[in-house]
Amino acid sequence: MNFPQNFSRKLEVLTAYLQSTNFMWLASLGVTIITFIVTYYKAKTAGQSPVALHYNVIIGVDVLGPGRNLFIVPVAALVIFAINFTLYKAVPKDANLIGFLTAFTTLAASLILLVAMLFLLRVN
């Protein structure tokens, strides 16, 4: 296919931005905020009743507790974000691989914790 020159250039710029570390940091922060919102919704709807805090495939729900304890998961995501962002700012700017790996690891951890929270909320 022969795309117009302007569209091709815009596509290259968009692809470069999506591969940049800034996008990964923003996406990771966004996923962490979504995790907080989902957790807040579940903790608010649970009220005083106990909720499942841990689920095991073999045993099932093995830890129950108050809804406010659900916030451990998004706080863990925030701590991972803060530690990795501090490491990212501490390394020299010419170490592109380390910066990319810290951003990618943070995004992957945030997504995994969001999925874990969604599965945990499905059990409740």
Secondary structure, DSSP 8 states (H G I E B T S, - for coil): ----HHHHHHHHHHHHHHTSHHHHHHHHHHHHHHHHHHHHHHHHHHTTS-EEEEEETTTEEEEEE-GGGGGHHHHHHHHHHHHHHHHHHHS-TT-HHHHHHHHHHHHHHHHHHHHHHHHHHHH-
